[in-house]
Amino acid sequence: MTSKQKRKGDEFERQQRDFYRLAGFPHAERTRAGYERDGGDIHLDPTVGLAPGVIAQCKNVVTPRWTEWVTGLREQTETAGAEVGFIAWKRRGVGWPGDQLAIMPMTEFLELLRRAGYGLPLTDQEAA
């Protein structure tokens, strides 16, 4: 029998996966729990034989543990071979999946903005 926390977490992951699919990531898939090498909870754009470009780590808890989670996110992004990872955090009292929070390290966020055409490219010295 599964615990209440596990059921809450699984449901949040399914809601997020379904939302990502509707929001332009039709191949988003949940990963299987229990892997020794954790590569995130959801791969937004998995391609057979290739690493995902984006992973999500889903958290449905009242009290966030940001430092621990960001450290884990970086490890999971590397393990998955992904370019980008983010934490999807379930806000209390908010049901709509699109109103949950996406949290990621600032350097990765700014890189995404530059890729989207905002800001200026970094020189090799600035990127270091």
N, C-alpha and C positions, 0 to 999 in steps of 0.2 A: 504494500500500500504506500502511496506517495504522500509526502508531507504537504501541509497547507502552503508553506513557503515555496516548495517546488512547483506546485500547481499554479500559484500566482506568477512565478517566474516564467513557466512554460506558456501560460496564457498571454503574458506581456510580449514574449518573443513572437508568438503567432500573430498577435495584433500588429506588431511592428513589421514583420515579414509581409503580411497582407497589405499594409499601407505602403511599404516600399515598392511592392509590385504595382500598385495603382499609381504611384508617383513616378513611374518611368524606369523602374528596375524590375522588369517582368521575370527575371531569372533568379531573384533573391531566394535563398534557401537557408533554412536553419541547419546548423551543424549538429552532429550527434554529441550528446553529453557524455562525459566520462573519458574522453581522450586524454592520454597522458600529456600530449603536446597540444595545448589549447590554442586554437586559431580563431577565437571569437565565436559568438553565438550565431551570427547571421553573415553570410557572404552575399553582398548585394549584387554582384555581377560574376558569379562563378562561370568559368569556361573549362570544359573538359580538357584535362592535360595542362592547363595553365593555372597560375595562382590568381586568386581574386584581386581586383584592384582596390576594393573597399570592403572593410568588415565593420560590423557593429557588435559591441558588447552591451547586452541589455541588463539593466538593473532596476528591479522593482522592490525597493526597500525605503523605509521612512528616513533613515539617517544615512546620508552619503558618506563614503570614505574616499574622498577625492584623491589623496596622495597614493593610496594603495591601488585604486582603480586605474589611475593614469599610468603608474608603473606597470601594472598588468596589461594595460592596453598596448603599450609599446612592445612588450614581449609577445603578445598575441599577434600584433600586426606583423612583426618580424617572423614569427613562427608560420603564419599563413602565407608569407611572401607577398603581402598586400602593400600597396602604395600608401593607403590612408586607412586610419581606423578612428572610430568615435564611440563614445559611450552614449547610449540611449537611456535616459533616466526617466522613470515614471513619476510624474508629479501627482501628489495626493489630490483627490477630488476632480481630476481631469481625465475624462474618458476618451476624448478624440485623440487617436495616435499622432496626428500631425501637430498637436499642441504639447507633446512631450518635449523634453530638452535633449539636444545633441551637444555633447561636451567633448572637446579635443584640445590638445596642446596648441598654444598660440602659433608656434612656428608652422605647424601643419595647416592651420586655418588660414594664415597669411599666404602660404604657398597655393592653397586652393583659390584664394582671391586673385592672385597673380595669374594663375592658369585660366581663370575666367575673364581675364582681360583688364583687371583693375591693377592700379599701382604700376611700378616699373620693374623690369627684370633686375635681379641682383647681379652684381659683379662677382667674380670668384672670391674676392677678398671679403665682400659683404656676406656671402653665403656661409663662410667658414665660422 
